[in-house]
Amino acid sequence: MIGQVFWLTHAVLLLLALVGFACLALSMIRHQEDLFGHALNALLTRGLRAAGWLFLLLALWLAAASMGWSFGLTVYSGHTSAAAGLVFIALLVKSHIRERKRGRR
């Protein structure tokens, strides 16, 4: 039972960080134009930025509450690094696919 809670906590932390960084990436005009072909309206952009920070703060709270501040901050750092890397790779892959469809390399 404890092992299941341990893995579930890590999965939720990674998911929260992943959603947080995805929201922060989507709040940037450059990424909006890359993904949607145009910038989103200012209200939606601010909402995405606020949601991104909220998800990251929620992940921080969960890590600290479930594992203590010392180990929780270490785990939080690892999960946010992995999530940021995954979002970055997803943006690169999307850009690469779009460029290949245009016939460039």
Secondary structure as GFF3:
##gff-version 3
##sequence-region A 1 105
A	DSSP	alpha_helix	2	26	.	.	.	ID=ss1
A	DSSP	alpha_helix	29	36	.	.	.	ID=ss2
A	DSSP	alpha_helix	42	67	.	.	.	ID=ss3
A	DSSP	alpha_helix	69	102	.	.	.	ID=ss4
###
